[in-house]
Amino acid sequence: MQLEIGKVYNGKVKGIAQYGAFVEIEGAGTGMVHISEIANTFVKDVKDYLTENQEVKVKVLSISEDGKIGLSIKKASENPGDQLKAAKRPERKPNVWEPKKKPPMSELGFEEMLTRFKQNSEEKICALKRNTERKNGSRRGK
């Protein structure tokens, strides 16, 4: 089948990428729908709007000399109410950093205990130097 620029065809989503989706038009090949041509609203994630093997209507926007087909889903529907809507995704648990829990000293080997001791000593020395500098700085200012 020969595709015509400006015509609307039925297609099936064959692949989803970060930047768009690949839609196969039966008998005519596969084209790409850029992320900006999926819906009339801002599309952050293509997977919010499309799934693989989903049937969609697409309008042919361009056919390049090397055979690449540019498609649009948002321009394929004449009624704005027919536009794709973002699918409801299950709420994700927020990604919150939690400090790594330190095992008790009784479970540590010698090297780990030595490393922990050196780290604690270094922290205490730095705190002591800061306090000393503050006290000396406040005496000089008087």
LUMSE-25167 format. One record per residue: x, y, z of N, C-alpha, C, O, CB in turn. Coordinates in pm, whole numbers, padded with zeros to 5 digits, always signed. Glycine has a CB too. Layout:
<gupas>
XYZXYZXYZXYZXYZ ...
</gupas>
This chain:
<gupas>
+00086-00119+00000+00000+00000+00000+00090+00124+00000+00191+00129+00070-00097+00000+00124 +00052+00221-00076+00126+00347-00087+00065+00449+00010-00056+00471+00009+00122+00402-00234 +00149+00510+00094+00101+00610+00190+00093+00746+00122+00173+00780+00035+00193+00618+00314 -00007+00823+00164-00022+00959+00113-00007+01057+00228-00064+01038+00336-00160+00978+00041 +00069+01162+00205+00086+01266+00307-00049+01335+00329-00117+01373+00234+00196+01369+00266 -00086+01350+00457-00211+01416+00492-00326+01319+00518-00428+01360+00573-00249+01510+00383 -00310+01192+00481-00417+01094+00504-00402+01031+00642-00293+01025+00699-00414+00984+00396 -00517+00985+00696-00522+00920+00827-00532+00770+00807-00611+00722+00726-00641+00974+00912 -00452+00696+00883-00448+00550+00874-00460+00490+01014-00430+00556+01114-00319+00501+00806 -00503+00365+01018-00503+00291+01145-00367+00223+01158-00313+00169+01061-00621+00186+01150 -00312+00227+01278-00183+00165+01301-00177+00100+01437-00269+00111+01518-00072+00268+01288 -00067+00031+01460-00046-00039+01586+00091+00001+01641+00191-00003+01569-00058-00194+01568 +00095+00039+01769+00220+00078+01833+00310-00045+01844+00273-00145+01906+00194+00142+01973 +00428-00036+01784+00521-00149+01785+00638-00128+01879+00702-00224+01922+00573-00174+01646 +00666-00005+01912+00777+00023+02003+00762+00161+02064+00706+00252+02004+00910+00012+01931 +00815+00174+02186+00808+00303+02256+00951+00342+02295+01026+00262+02350+00715+00295+02384 +00985+00466+02265+01115+00521+02300+01093+00647+02383+00980+00693+02398+01201+00552+02173 +01201+00701+02436+01194+00822+02518+01141+00940+02436+01073+01027+02490+01331+00857+02576 +01170+00942+02309+01139+01056+02222+01014+01035+02137+00978+01124+02060+01255+01084+02133 +00947+00920+02149+00828+00897+02068+00791+00750+02061+00834+00669+02144+00848+00950+01930 +00711+00717+01960+00666+00579+01943+00673+00538+01797+00659+00621+01707+00521+00562+01997 +00696+00411+01775+00700+00357+01639+00568+00287+01613+00527+00197+01687+00820+00260+01620 +00501+00329+01506+00369+00276+01473+00375+00207+01337+00425+00263+01239+00262+00390+01472 +00323+00085+01334+00320+00010+01210+00185+00029+01143+00080+00008+01204+00348-00140+01235 +00189+00068+01017+00068+00079+00936+00069-00044+00846+00159-00062+00764+00063+00216+00852 -00033-00127+00863-00035-00256+00793-00021-00240+00643-00096-00166+00579-00164-00329+00825 +00076-00309+00588+00098-00307+00445+00178-00188+00395+00209-00180+00276-00031-00310+00376 +00212-00094+00484+00282+00026+00438+00412+00051+00512+00490+00137+00471+00192+00146+00453 +00438-00021+00619+00563-00002+00693+00543+00063+00828+00431+00077+00877+00657+00080+00612 +00654+00102+00886+00654+00160+01021+00703+00304+01015+00800+00336+00947+00743+00077+01116 +00632+00390+01089+00671+00530+01099+00687+00569+01244+00658+00490+01334+00567+00621+01031 +00734+00690+01265+00755+00736+01402+00666+00854+01436+00652+00949+01359+00901+00773+01422 +00607+00846+01556+00530+00957+01611+00620+01023+01715+00650+00963+01818+00392+00910+01674 +00663+01145+01688+00748+01217+01783+00666+01248+01908+00544+01262+01900+00806+01348+01721 +00733+01257+02022+00665+01283+02150+00577+01408+02144+00474+01415+02212+00769+01298+02263 +00616+01506+02064+00538+01630+02053+00412+01612+01970+00325+01699+01968+00624+01741+01993 +00400+01498+01899+00283+01472+01814+00189+01368+01875+00104+01314+01804+00328+01427+01677 +00203+01339+02003+00118+01239+02067-00012+01299+02119-00119+01243+02098+00192+01170+02181 -00004+01413+02186-00123+01475+02244-00108+01627+02242+00002+01679+02222-00147+01425+02390 -00220+01696+02261-00218+01843+02261-00167+01902+02392-00155+02024+02404-00357+01896+02234 -00136+01817+02488-00080+01863+02615+00066+01822+02621+00113+01746+02537-00160+01806+02736 +00137+01871+02722+00277+01835+02740+00287+01687+02776+00222+01641+02869+00343+01923+02849 +00369+01614+02702+00389+01472+02727+00529+01455+02785+00630+01474+02716+00371+01387+02596 +00534+01418+02913+00663+01397+02978+00713+01255+02953+00832+01234+02930+00651+01423+03129 +00621+01159+02957+00658+01019+02937+00561+00956+02838+00440+00956+02861+00658+00941+03073 +00613+00905+02729+00531+00845+02623+00446+00731+02679+00333+00711+02636+00620+00795+02508 +00501+00658+02775+00430+00543+02833+00305+00583+02911+00222+00498+02941+00523+00465+02924 +00292+00711+02943+00170+00758+03009+00053+00760+02910-00063+00757+02952+00191+00899+03069 +00081+00765+02781-00022+00779+02678-00037+00656+02589-00147+00628+02540+00010+00898+02593 +00071+00583+02569+00068+00472+02475+00124+00344+02537+00209+00348+02626+00145+00507+02349 +00075+00231+02485+00130+00101+02523+00159+00024+02395+00099+00051+02291+00033+00021+02617 +00249-00072+02403+00279-00152+02285+00156-00233+02244+00079-00277+02329+00399-00247+02311 +00139-00250+02114+00026-00320+02051-00106-00245+02061-00211-00301+02029+00010-00457+02113 -00104-00120+02104-00225-00038+02109-00260+00008+01968-00172+00047+01891-00205+00085+02205 -00388+00003+01935-00436+00050+01805-00454+00201+01813-00515+00251+01907-00570-00021+01764 -00400+00273+01714-00412+00419+01712-00438+00466+01570-00404+00398+01473-00284+00486+01769 -00498+00585+01560-00514+00651+01430-00397+00748+01416-00367+00824+01508-00653+00726+01418 -00333+00746+01300-00220+00835+01275-00236+00905+01141-00293+00852+01046-00088+00756+01279 -00185+01027+01138-00185+01105+01015-00042+01112+00965+00051+01136+01042-00245+01249+01039 -00024+01090+00836+00109+01095+00777+00147+01241+00757+00079+01315+00685+00115+01017+00640 +00255+01283+00822+00303+01421+00812+00408+01436+00703+00409+01534+00629+00359+01468+00946 +00496+01336+00694+00604+01346+00597+00658+01208+00562+00645+01112+00638+00717+01435+00651 +00717+01201+00444+00791+01082+00403+00922+01133+00343+00922+01201+00240+00707+00993+00299 +01032+01101+00408+01162+01152+00362+01212+01070+00244+01159+00964+00212+01265+01151+00476 +01316+01122+00180+01373+01054+00064+01428+00916+00100+01428+00825+00017+01483+01139+00003 +01475+00902+00224+01528+00771+00264+01421+00678+00320+01453+00572+00374+01638+00790+00366 +01293+00718+00309+01182+00631+00345+01131+00644+00487+01044+00567+00528+01221+00492+00324 +01183+00739+00564+01135+00757+00701+00999+00826+00698+00978+00924+00626+01237+00841+00785 +00907+00770+00778+00769+00821+00779+00744+00896+00908+00760+00840+01017+00667+00704+00763 +00705+01023+00898+00670+01105+01015+00520+01100+01036+00443+01130+00945+00719+01251+00997 +00479+01063+01157+00336+01047+01188+00294+01138+01302+00376+01185+01380+00305+00902+01222 +00161+01161+01312+00105+01239+01422-00023+01173+01469-00109+01137+01388+00078+01385+01379 -00036+01158+01599-00161+01107+01657-00254+01224+01685-00375+01215+01663-00134+01026+01787 -00198+01335+01734-00284+01449+01772-00350+01514+01651-00458+01570+01665-00202+01553+01848 -00288+01508+01533-00348+01568+01414-00439+01470+01340-00507+01509+01245-00239+01616+01320 -00441+01344+01383-00523+01243+01317-00670+01254+01355-00758+01217+01277-00472+01104+01349 -00698+01304+01474-00838+01313+01517-00891+01453+01487-00827+01554+01517-00853+01279+01668 -01009+01457+01429-01070+01586+01396-01131+01652+01519-01134+01775+01528-01177+01568+01288 -01180+01570+01613-01243+01623+01735-01140+01628+01847-01076+01527+01877-01364+01536+01777 -01123+01745+01910-01028+01755+02021-01063+01660+02136-00974+01622+02212-01024+01898+02072 -01189+01622+02149-01232+01530+02255-01183+01388+02233-01182+01307+02325-01383+01529+02265 -01142+01357+02110-01092+01223+02078-00944+01205+02110-00888+01098+02089-01115+01193+01932 -00881+01309+02162-00738+01304+02189-00706+01200+02295-00790+01165+02378-00687+01442+02233 -00583+01151+02292-00537+01056+02393-00526+01125+02527-00487+01241+02535-00401+00995+02353 -00561+01056+02630-00550+01106+02767-00441+01027+02836-00418+00910+02805-00685+01096+02844 -00374+01090+02929-00270+01020+03004-00335+00913+03090-00436+00937+03156-00189+01119+03093 -00277+00795+03087-00328+00685+03168-00290+00708+03313-00184+00762+03343-00273+00548+03117 -00377+00666+03403-00348+00678+03546-00246+00571+03583-00269+00452+03564-00477+00664+03633 -00135+00615+03635-00032+00523+03681-00045+00507+03831-00087+00600+03901+00110+00573+03642 -00010+00390+03881-00013+00376+04027+00087+00472+04089+00195+00494+04036+00017+00230+04070 +00049+00528+04202+00136+00624+04269+00266+00557+04311+00265+00447+04367+00066+00687+04390 +00375+00625+04284+00505+00572+04323+00543+00626+04460+00511+00739+04495+00612+00607+04219 +00611+00541+04535+00664+00585+04663+00776+00684+04635+00864+00656+04554+00714+00464+04750 +00776+00800+04701+00882+00897+04673+01019+00837+04704+01036+00761+04799+00860+01025+04755 +01114+00874+04622+01250+00825+04637+01321+00911+04742+01368+01020+04712+01327+00827+04501 +01328+00860+04863+01385+00934+04975+01515+00868+05018+01521+00746+05036+01285+00942+05093 +01618+00948+05033+01745+00894+05078+01740+00866+05226+01695+00949+05306+01859+00989+05045 +01787+00747+05263+01797+00712+05404+01941+00671+05430+02001+00599+05350+01698+00598+05443 +01997+00716+05541+02136+00678+05569+02148+00527+05589+02057+00461+05639+02188+00753+05694 +02262+00477+05550+02288+00335+05565+02301+00303+05713+02371+00373+05787+02416+00293+05488 +02233+00198+05758+02240+00161+05899+02372+00091+05925+02413+00000+05853+02120+00069+05939 +02439+00138+06031+02569+00080+06065+02547-00045+06151+02468-00043+06245+02658+00184+06141 +02618-00153+06117+02606-00273+06200+02671-00249+06337+02760-00165+06349+02671-00395+06130 +02625-00321+06439+02684-00303+06572+02832-00343+06571+02875-00423+06488+02607-00386+06678 +02909-00286+06664+03053-00310+06671+03084-00459+06685+03188-00505+06636+03113-00233+06788 +02996-00535+06751+03023-00677+06774+03024-00757+06642+03082-00865+06637+02917-00735+06868 +02961-00704+06536+02956-00774+06409+03065-00730+06311+03075-00785+06201+02820-00754+06346 +03145-00632+06349+03247-00580+06259+03379-00655+06274+03414-00705+06381+03269-00432+06285 +03453-00660+06161+03588-00715+06164+03685-00605+06205+03646-00490+06221+03627-00773+06026 +03812-00643+06223+03913-00548+06270+03928-00429+06177+03931-00314+06222+04046-00618+06286 +03937-00455+06044+03956-00347+05946+03839-00249+05950+03859-00127+05945+03970-00406+05804 +03717-00302+05960+03598-00215+05963+03594-00132+06091+03556-00014+06089+03469-00299+05951 +03634-00194+06205+03636-00119+06331+03741-00009+06325+03718+00101+06374+03665-00213+06450 +03857-00039+06265+03963+00061+06252+03918+00177+06163+03943+00293+06194+04091-00004+06196 +03853+00145+06052+03803+00248+05961+03701+00338+06031+03706+00460+06018+03739+00184+05835 +03609+00277+06106+03507+00354+06179+03574+00442+06285+03535+00557+06302+03404+00260+06245 +03673+00388+06355+03744+00466+06457+03813+00587+06396+03806+00698+06450+03847+00378+06528 +03881+00566+06281+03950+00676+06214+03851+00784+06169+03877+00903+06181+04032+00624+06093 +03738+00741+06117+03637+00837+06071+03582+00918+06188+03571+01040+06179+03523+00764+05998 +03548+00850+06295+03495+00921+06414+03599+01017+06470+03566+01129+06508+03452+00820+06523 +03726+00973+06475+03834+01059+06526+03848+01183+06439+03861+01294+06491+03968+00982+06530 +03846+01165+06307+03859+01276+06213+03745+01377+06234+03769+01498+06235+03859+01224+06067 +03622+01327+06251+03506+01415+06272+03521+01494+06402+03491+01613+06408+03375+01333+06275 +03567+01427+06507+03584+01494+06636+03694+01599+06631+03680+01707+06689+03616+01391+06746 +03803+01570+06561+03913+01666+06548+03866+01790+06472+03897+01902+06511+04035+01602+06476 +03790+01769+06364+03737+01883+06286+03644+01968+06371+03651+02091+06366+03663+01833+06161 +03557+01906+06448+03466+01980+06534+03543+02058+06640+03510+02173+06670+03365+01885+06601 +03645+01996+06697+03727+02061+06798+03800+02183+06739+03807+02287+06803+03829+01962+06857 +03854+02168+06617+03923+02280+06551+03826+02395+06525+03861+02511+06545+03987+02234+06419 +03704+02363+06479+03605+02469+06454+03572+02545+06582+03567+02668+06583+03476+02410+06394 +03550+02471+06690+03517+02536+06817+03632+02622+06867+03610+02732+06918+03481+02431+06922 +03755+02572+06851+03873+02647+06895+03888+02775+06812+03917+02882+06867+04001+02561+06882 +03867+02764+06679+03878+02882+06592+03771+02986+06626+03798+03106+06622+03866+02840+06445 +03650+02940+06658+03543+03033+06695+03579+03108+06823+03562+03230+06832+03408+02957+06714 +03629+03034+06922+03665+03097+07050+03779+03196+07032+03776+03305+07087+03703+02990+07154 +03881+03157+06954+03994+03248+06930+03950+03368+06847+03997+03479+06871+04108+03173+06859 +03863+03348+06753+03811+03457+06671+03730+03554+06752+03737+03675+06728+03728+03402+06558 +03652+03506+06848+03571+03595+06930+03657+03672+07030+03620+03783+07069+03464+03516+07004 +03768+03617+07070+03859+03688+07163+03932+03800+07090+03953+03908+07146+03963+03590+07226 +03970+03775+06965+04040+03878+06887+03951+03996+06858+03998+04110+06851+04092+03819+06757 +03822+03970+06840+03728+04076+06807+03700+04169+06924+03649+04279+06903+03601+04016+06759 +03732+04128+07046+03700+04212+07165+03804+04313+07196+03790+04389+07292+03680+04128+07285 
</gupas>
